[in-house]
Amino acid sequence: MQSRRTFLQQLMGAAAVMAMPPHLLAAKPSALPWRNWSGSQVCYPNTRSAPADLAQLQTLLKESQGIIRPVGSGHSFMPLVPTDDTIVSLSRLSGLISVDAEKQQARVWAGTRLGEIGEPLAQNGQALLNMPDIDEQSLAGAIATATHGTGAQITCMSDYVASLQLVLANGDTLECSRSQNTDIFNAARVNMGALGVVSQVTLQNQAPYKLKRETTWLPIEEILENAHQLADDNRNFEFYFIPFTGMGFIDVQNITDEPITKMEKLDQNDGAEDLKTARDLLSWSPKLRELVLGTYMNTLPKEVNVANSWQNYASERNVRFNEMEYHLPRENMLDAFKEIRHIVETQFPEVFFPFEVRFIKQDDIWLSPFNGRETCSIAVHRYHQEDFQAMFAAIEPVMQKYNGRPHWGKLNTMTAQQFAAHYEHWSDFKAIRQQLDPEGQFLNPYLSSLFGS
C-alpha cells in the first residue's frame, strides 16, 4: 500500500508536468526531469552524477562540458539548480569526517543532510549551535543560501563555518577560513553554488544540550504586542499566524536540565490539511471561517516537549508549498507584518497556509541577508498545487518597501542591480567568482543574470 507521502509526490509530479508549456515538455524527451521539492522548478539534465569520493568529484568537474550545478535536497524554490547540462549530487559525500574536542569543532562532508548530523555529533560530545525548522537540506545547500533557524542572539548556519573545502571547475581544491584564502572564505560562506562545489565543512559547535519547547496558541494581536520581548527573553522564539482566524501560536525554546519527555508533538501536516478543509467548506463566509477556526484554536492546550536539541528543532513537512521569505531590519517587522496581513485577508481568501516570523542575529558574511543588521524574517506560503504568483506579487513590494532582503532559496523577483544596492561586497563577490570560474561553468541562466559579466 502506497504511503500518503508517496501519493502526494506522485500527484505533485503529475500536476507539474501538466502545467508545463508544451515546448518545455518536448525539449528533452529522452531525459529524466529533475524537480525541486515543491515542483515549481524543473529541468532536463543530460548528465546526473553522484561522486562517491573527493577524487571522483574532482575528475567530474575537470572533465565536464557545459554548465555544472550542484544539488542538495532540492528544497530551494528559486532556479538555483536547473540546467540541461550536468547536475552533481553530493548525497554520497555524507557523514562525519573528524572532530576536534578541544575547539568543539567537527569536519563534515558537505552532502550530509542536517537531520543526519545531530546524532553523530552527540556521540562525540558536540551539538549544532542552532538548526532550521526543516532538516532535509544538505549542509552545503544550507550554507550556500544562508539557511537559518530562529534566535535573536543566534546567527544563520553559514556563520557556524570555521573552514571549508572548495572544489573548483578545474578540479583543484582550496581550503578556506578566516586566516586562509580569507576573501574566498567570505564569499564561499553564502555562495549559491556559483563559485565551485563545497565538499567539506568544519563547523563550530558547542557541548550537547537539551531544549524545552513550549507552543502556545494566542490571539495574533497579543503575539504582536509581545513579540520583541519574547525574542529577547528566550533562546529561540518564532511565531506563526494563521490567516482568517485571528489566531497564531508562539514557539519558544530554552536550554534545560529537565528530563526528556515523551509527549507527542503537534502534527503540522495534519494541521495544514485541516486548514485547507476549513477553507474549502467555509470559503463562502470568511467571518464564519474565522469564528469557527478561532474558537477551536482557543481550546488548544499548551504543548511542552523536552528533547535533545537536534531532535527538538525540526518539524516534518509533508504538505508541500511554495514560499517567499524576506529578511527585514528587526524594527520594521510589525509594520510590514500588518500590511502583509491586510493584503492577504482582503485580496486572497483562498489562502490557508500560515505566515512564519523568525529572529536572526547579524553577521559579517558578504552575501548574507543578515549582514550588518539585526533581522526579523517574514515567510508566506501557498499550497504547492495553487498559483502563488498573484499573492507573492502583491506582497513582495511591501517586503522591499521595508528594506527586506530575500532568502536566497525562496521565491523573489530581485535583480542584480537591486541586490547590489543591498550588499556592500556585491562587486567583491563577483570578482572572486570570476577569478575562480572564469568560464562561467557554475552559472546557469538565473545565476548568470546575477553574477555574469
C-alpha positions as CSV (number, residue, x, y, z in Angstrom):
1,M,0.0,0.0,0.0
2,Q,1.4,3.4,-1.0
3,S,2.2,5.9,1.7
4,R,0.4,9.2,1.8
5,R,3.7,11.0,1.2
6,T,4.4,8.9,-1.9
7,F,0.9,9.6,-3.2
8,L,1.4,13.3,-2.7
9,Q,4.7,13.2,-4.5
10,Q,3.1,11.5,-7.5
11,L,0.3,14.0,-7.6
12,M,2.8,16.8,-7.4
13,G,4.8,15.4,-10.3
14,A,1.8,14.9,-12.5
15,A,0.5,18.4,-11.8
16,A,3.9,19.9,-12.5
17,V,4.1,18.1,-15.9
18,M,0.5,19.0,-16.8
19,A,1.2,22.7,-16.0
20,M,4.4,22.9,-18.1
21,P,4.3,24.6,-21.5
22,P,4.4,22.2,-24.5
23,H,7.8,23.5,-25.7
24,L,9.4,22.5,-22.4
25,L,7.8,19.1,-22.4
26,A,9.3,18.4,-25.8
27,A,12.7,19.9,-25.0
28,K,14.4,16.8,-23.7
29,P,12.1,13.8,-24.4
30,S,14.7,11.3,-23.6
31,A,16.0,12.9,-20.4
32,L,14.5,12.3,-16.9
33,P,13.3,15.5,-15.4
34,W,14.7,16.9,-12.2
35,R,12.3,18.8,-9.9
36,N,12.7,20.6,-6.7
37,W,10.7,19.7,-3.5
38,S,7.6,21.8,-4.4
39,G,7.6,21.0,-8.1
40,S,8.0,24.7,-9.1
41,Q,11.4,24.2,-10.7
42,V,12.0,21.7,-13.5
43,C,14.9,20.9,-15.8
44,Y,16.2,18.0,-18.0
45,P,19.9,17.5,-17.3
46,N,21.9,15.4,-19.8
47,T,24.1,14.1,-17.0
48,R,23.5,13.3,-13.4
49,S,26.3,12.4,-11.2
50,A,26.8,11.4,-7.5
51,P,30.5,11.1,-6.9
52,A,31.5,8.6,-4.2
53,D,34.6,10.4,-3.0
54,L,36.6,13.6,-3.4
55,A,38.7,12.2,-6.3
56,Q,35.6,11.3,-8.3
57,L,34.2,14.8,-7.7
58,Q,37.5,16.4,-8.9
59,T,37.6,14.3,-12.0
60,L,33.9,15.0,-12.8
61,L,34.4,18.8,-12.6
62,K,37.6,18.7,-14.6
63,E,36.1,16.7,-17.4
64,S,32.6,18.0,-17.6
65,Q,31.5,20.2,-20.5
66,G,28.9,22.9,-20.2
67,I,27.2,24.1,-17.1
68,I,27.6,22.3,-13.8
69,R,25.2,22.7,-11.0
70,P,25.4,21.2,-7.5
71,V,22.2,20.0,-6.0
72,G,21.3,19.1,-2.4
73,S,17.8,18.2,-1.3
74,G,16.0,20.4,-3.8
75,H,14.4,22.5,-1.1
76,S,15.1,25.8,-2.7
77,F,12.3,27.4,-4.6
78,M,14.4,29.7,-6.8
79,P,16.0,28.4,-10.0
80,L,19.4,27.8,-8.5
81,V,19.8,24.3,-9.8
82,P,18.1,24.0,-13.3
83,T,20.4,23.2,-16.2
84,D,20.2,21.0,-19.2
85,D,23.9,20.0,-18.8
86,T,25.2,18.5,-15.6
87,I,23.8,18.1,-12.1
88,V,26.1,17.0,-9.3
89,S,24.6,15.5,-6.1
90,L,26.8,15.2,-3.0
91,S,24.5,12.7,-1.4
92,R,27.3,10.1,-1.3
93,L,29.7,12.6,0.3
94,S,28.0,12.4,3.6
95,G,28.8,11.9,7.3
96,L,31.2,13.0,10.0
97,I,34.9,13.1,9.0
98,S,36.7,14.2,12.2
99,V,36.1,16.0,15.5
100,D,38.2,18.4,17.5
101,A,37.1,18.1,21.1
102,E,39.2,21.0,22.3
103,K,37.8,23.5,19.8
104,Q,34.3,21.9,19.8
105,Q,34.5,21.7,16.0
106,A,33.7,18.9,13.6
107,R,34.6,18.3,10.0
108,V,31.6,17.1,8.0
109,W,31.1,16.1,4.3
110,A,29.0,18.8,2.7
111,G,26.4,16.4,1.3
112,T,25.2,15.4,4.8
113,R,21.6,16.2,5.5
114,L,21.1,18.4,8.5
115,G,18.8,15.7,10.1
116,E,21.8,13.3,10.0
117,I,24.3,15.5,11.8
118,G,22.8,15.7,15.3
119,E,23.2,12.1,16.5
120,P,26.8,11.5,15.4
121,L,27.8,14.9,16.9
122,A,26.1,14.0,20.2
123,Q,28.1,10.7,20.2
124,N,31.2,12.8,20.0
125,G,30.2,15.3,22.7
126,Q,29.1,18.1,20.4
127,A,25.9,19.8,19.1
128,L,25.0,22.3,16.4
129,L,24.5,25.9,17.8
130,N,21.1,26.1,16.1
131,M,19.0,24.5,13.3
132,P,16.3,25.5,10.9
133,D,12.8,24.1,11.3
134,I,13.2,21.8,8.3
135,D,16.2,19.4,8.4
136,E,16.0,17.8,5.0
137,Q,18.5,20.3,3.4
138,S,22.1,19.2,2.7
139,L,24.8,21.1,4.7
140,A,26.2,22.6,1.5
141,G,22.8,23.8,0.4
142,A,22.0,25.3,3.8
143,I,25.3,27.2,3.8
144,A,25.0,28.3,0.2
145,T,21.7,30.0,0.8
146,A,22.2,31.3,4.4
147,T,19.6,29.0,5.8
148,H,18.8,29.9,9.4
149,G,16.8,28.9,12.5
150,T,15.5,31.5,14.9
151,G,17.0,33.2,17.9
152,A,17.7,36.9,18.4
153,Q,21.2,36.2,19.6
154,I,22.0,33.4,17.2
155,T,23.3,33.8,13.6
156,C,22.5,31.8,10.4
157,M,24.2,28.5,9.7
158,S,26.8,30.0,7.4
159,D,28.2,31.8,10.3
160,Y,29.0,28.5,12.1
161,V,31.5,27.6,9.4
162,A,35.1,27.7,10.7
163,S,36.6,26.5,7.4
164,L,35.6,24.8,4.2
165,Q,37.0,22.9,1.2
166,L,36.0,24.3,-2.2
167,V,36.5,22.2,-5.4
168,L,36.9,24.4,-8.5
169,A,35.9,23.8,-12.1
170,N,39.4,22.6,-12.9
171,G,39.3,20.0,-10.1
172,D,41.7,21.9,-7.8
173,T,40.8,22.2,-4.1
174,L,41.0,25.3,-1.9
175,E,41.0,25.3,1.9
176,C,39.3,28.5,3.1
177,S,39.0,30.1,6.6
178,R,39.2,33.5,8.2
179,S,43.0,33.1,8.1
180,Q,43.5,31.2,4.8
181,N,42.1,32.4,1.5
182,T,40.2,35.0,3.5
183,D,38.3,36.7,0.7
184,I,37.3,33.4,-0.9
185,F,36.0,32.3,2.6
186,N,34.0,35.5,2.9
187,A,32.4,34.8,-0.5
188,A,32.0,31.0,-0.1
189,R,30.1,31.0,3.1
190,V,27.0,32.2,1.2
191,N,27.7,31.2,-2.4
192,M,24.6,29.8,-4.2
193,G,26.9,27.2,-5.7
194,A,28.3,29.9,-8.0
195,L,32.0,29.5,-7.1
196,G,32.5,25.8,-7.2
197,V,31.4,22.8,-5.1
198,V,31.8,23.0,-1.4
199,S,32.9,19.4,-0.4
200,Q,33.8,19.6,3.3
201,V,32.9,21.9,6.1
202,T,34.3,22.5,9.5
203,L,31.5,23.5,11.9
204,Q,31.9,25.4,15.1
205,N,29.7,23.6,17.6
206,Q,29.0,23.5,21.4
207,A,28.5,20.9,24.1
208,P,25.3,18.8,23.8
209,Y,22.2,20.4,25.3
210,K,18.5,19.8,25.8
211,L,15.8,22.2,24.8
212,K,12.4,22.7,26.4
213,R,10.0,23.6,23.6
214,E,6.7,25.4,24.5
215,T,4.0,26.0,22.0
216,T,1.1,28.3,22.9
217,W,-1.9,29.4,20.9
218,L,-2.8,33.1,21.3
219,P,-4.7,35.9,19.6
220,I,-2.4,37.4,17.0
221,E,-2.7,40.9,18.5
222,E,-1.3,39.6,21.8
223,I,1.6,37.9,20.0
224,L,2.5,41.0,18.0
225,E,2.4,43.2,21.2
226,N,4.9,40.9,22.9
227,A,6.9,39.6,20.0
228,H,10.1,41.6,20.5
229,Q,10.2,41.0,24.3
230,L,9.7,37.3,23.7
231,A,12.5,37.3,21.2
232,D,14.8,38.9,23.8
233,D,13.7,36.7,26.7
234,N,14.1,33.3,25.0
235,R,16.9,31.5,23.3
236,N,14.7,30.5,20.4
237,F,11.5,32.3,19.6
238,E,9.3,32.4,16.5
239,F,5.6,32.8,15.9
240,Y,3.1,31.7,13.3
241,F,-0.1,33.5,12.1
242,I,-3.0,31.6,10.6
243,P,-4.8,33.8,8.1
244,F,-8.6,34.3,8.6
245,T,-8.5,33.0,12.2
246,G,-7.3,36.0,14.3
247,M,-5.0,33.4,15.9
248,G,-1.4,32.3,15.9
249,F,1.0,30.4,18.1
250,I,4.3,31.1,19.6
251,D,7.1,28.6,19.8
252,V,9.8,29.2,22.4
253,Q,12.8,27.0,23.2
254,N,15.3,27.3,26.1
255,I,18.1,25.1,27.3
256,T,17.0,23.0,30.2
257,D,18.2,20.2,32.6
258,E,14.7,18.8,32.8
259,P,14.2,15.1,31.9
260,I,13.3,14.3,28.3
261,T,9.5,13.9,27.8
262,K,7.6,11.6,25.5
263,M,4.7,14.0,24.7
264,E,3.6,13.7,21.1
265,K,4.4,16.9,19.1
266,L,1.7,18.8,17.2
267,D,1.4,17.3,13.7
268,Q,1.8,20.3,11.4
269,N,1.0,18.2,8.4
270,D,-2.5,17.3,9.7
271,G,-2.9,20.9,10.8
272,A,-2.3,22.1,7.3
273,E,-4.8,19.6,5.8
274,D,-7.4,20.7,8.4
275,L,-6.9,24.4,7.5
276,K,-7.4,23.5,3.8
277,T,-10.6,21.6,4.6
278,A,-11.9,24.6,6.6
279,R,-11.1,26.9,3.7
280,D,-12.9,24.7,1.2
281,L,-16.0,24.3,3.4
282,L,-16.3,27.8,4.6
283,S,-15.0,29.8,1.7
284,W,-18.4,31.4,1.2
285,S,-18.1,33.2,4.6
286,P,-14.7,34.4,5.8
287,K,-16.2,35.7,9.0
288,L,-17.7,32.3,9.9
289,R,-14.4,30.7,8.9
290,E,-12.6,33.0,11.4
291,L,-15.2,32.3,14.1
292,V,-15.0,28.5,13.8
293,L,-11.3,28.3,13.5
294,G,-10.6,30.9,16.1
295,T,-12.9,29.3,18.6
296,Y,-11.3,25.9,18.0
297,M,-7.7,27.3,18.3
298,N,-8.6,28.9,21.6
299,T,-9.3,25.5,23.0
300,L,-5.9,24.0,22.1
301,P,-3.7,23.2,25.1
302,K,-0.2,24.4,25.6
303,E,2.3,21.9,24.2
304,V,5.5,21.3,26.2
305,N,8.3,19.0,24.9
306,V,11.8,18.4,26.2
307,A,14.3,16.7,23.9
308,N,17.9,16.8,22.8
309,S,18.5,19.9,20.8
310,W,18.8,18.2,17.4
311,Q,15.5,16.4,18.0
312,N,13.5,19.4,19.0
313,Y,14.3,22.0,16.3
314,A,12.9,20.5,13.2
315,S,9.3,19.5,12.2
316,E,8.4,17.1,9.4
317,R,6.8,18.8,6.4
318,N,5.0,16.5,4.1
319,V,2.4,19.0,2.9
320,R,4.2,20.8,0.1
321,F,4.2,24.5,-0.6
322,N,5.9,27.4,-2.4
323,E,7.4,30.1,-0.2
324,M,8.6,33.7,-0.2
325,E,10.7,34.9,2.7
326,Y,12.3,38.3,3.2
327,H,14.7,39.3,5.9
328,L,13.9,42.8,7.2
329,P,15.5,45.1,9.7
330,R,14.1,44.0,13.0
331,E,12.5,47.4,13.8
332,N,10.4,47.1,10.5
333,M,8.7,43.8,11.3
334,L,5.5,44.9,12.9
335,D,4.6,47.5,10.2
336,A,5.4,45.1,7.4
337,F,3.5,42.2,9.0
338,K,0.4,44.3,9.4
339,E,0.4,45.4,5.8
340,I,1.0,41.9,4.5
341,R,-1.8,40.5,6.7
342,H,-4.2,43.2,5.3
343,I,-3.3,42.3,1.7
344,V,-3.8,38.6,2.2
345,E,-7.1,38.9,4.2
346,T,-8.6,41.4,1.8
347,Q,-7.5,40.0,-1.5
348,F,-6.7,36.3,-1.2
349,P,-9.5,34.5,0.7
350,E,-8.2,31.1,-0.6
351,V,-5.0,31.3,1.5
352,F,-4.8,28.9,4.4
353,F,-1.0,28.3,5.0
354,P,0.4,30.3,7.9
355,F,2.9,33.1,8.0
356,E,6.1,32.4,9.9
357,V,8.2,35.1,11.7
358,R,11.7,34.5,13.0
359,F,14.5,36.5,14.5
360,I,18.2,36.2,13.5
361,K,21.4,37.9,14.8
362,Q,23.5,39.9,12.4
363,D,26.8,38.6,10.8
364,D,29.6,39.9,8.6
365,I,29.3,37.4,5.6
366,W,29.5,39.2,2.2
367,L,26.2,38.0,0.8
368,S,24.4,37.1,4.0
369,P,20.9,38.7,4.2
370,F,21.8,39.3,7.9
371,N,25.0,41.2,7.2
372,G,25.3,44.2,9.4
373,R,21.8,44.3,10.9
374,E,19.6,42.6,13.5
375,T,16.9,40.9,11.4
376,C,13.4,39.6,11.5
377,S,12.2,37.3,8.7
378,I,8.7,37.0,7.4
379,A,7.7,34.0,5.3
380,V,4.5,33.5,3.4
381,H,3.4,30.2,1.7
382,R,1.0,28.9,-0.8
383,Y,-0.1,25.3,-1.2
384,H,2.0,23.7,-3.9
385,Q,-0.9,22.9,-6.3
386,E,-2.1,26.5,-6.1
387,D,-0.9,29.5,-8.1
388,F,1.4,31.6,-5.9
389,Q,2.3,34.3,-8.3
390,A,-0.5,36.8,-7.7
391,M,-0.2,36.8,-3.9
392,F,3.6,36.9,-3.9
393,A,3.5,39.8,-6.4
394,A,1.2,41.7,-4.1
395,I,3.3,41.1,-1.0
396,E,6.8,41.5,-2.4
397,P,6.6,45.3,-2.8
398,V,5.8,45.5,0.9
399,M,8.8,43.4,1.8
400,Q,11.0,45.6,-0.4
401,K,9.4,48.8,0.9
402,Y,10.7,47.9,4.4
403,N,14.2,47.3,3.2
404,G,13.9,43.5,3.0
405,R,16.5,41.2,1.5
406,P,15.1,37.9,0.2
407,H,16.2,34.5,1.3
408,W,18.5,33.2,-1.5
409,G,16.5,30.0,-1.8
410,K,13.0,31.5,-1.6
411,L,10.9,33.0,-4.4
412,N,11.6,36.6,-5.3
413,T,12.0,38.8,-8.3
414,M,15.0,40.9,-7.2
415,T,17.5,41.8,-10.0
416,A,21.3,42.1,-9.8
417,Q,21.0,45.8,-9.7
418,Q,18.6,45.6,-6.7
419,F,20.8,43.1,-4.9
420,A,23.9,45.3,-5.5
421,A,22.2,48.1,-3.6
422,H,21.7,45.8,-0.6
423,Y,25.2,44.3,-0.4
424,E,28.3,46.3,0.1
425,H,30.5,43.4,-1.1
426,W,28.5,42.6,-4.2
427,S,31.3,43.6,-6.6
428,D,33.8,41.8,-4.4
429,F,31.8,38.6,-4.7
430,K,31.6,38.9,-8.4
431,A,35.3,39.5,-8.7
432,I,36.1,36.3,-6.6
433,R,33.6,34.4,-8.7
434,Q,35.2,35.5,-12.0
435,Q,38.6,34.6,-10.6
436,L,37.6,31.1,-9.5
437,D,35.3,30.3,-12.5
438,P,36.4,32.4,-15.5
439,E,34.5,30.3,-18.0
440,G,31.2,30.5,-16.0
441,Q,30.7,26.8,-15.7
442,F,28.8,27.2,-12.5
443,L,26.4,29.8,-13.9
444,N,23.0,28.6,-15.0
445,P,20.7,31.2,-16.6
446,Y,19.4,32.6,-13.3
447,L,22.8,32.9,-11.7
448,S,24.3,34.3,-14.9
449,S,21.7,37.1,-14.6
450,L,23.0,38.0,-11.2
451,F,26.8,37.4,-11.5
452,G,27.6,37.2,-15.2
453,S,29.7,39.8,-16.9
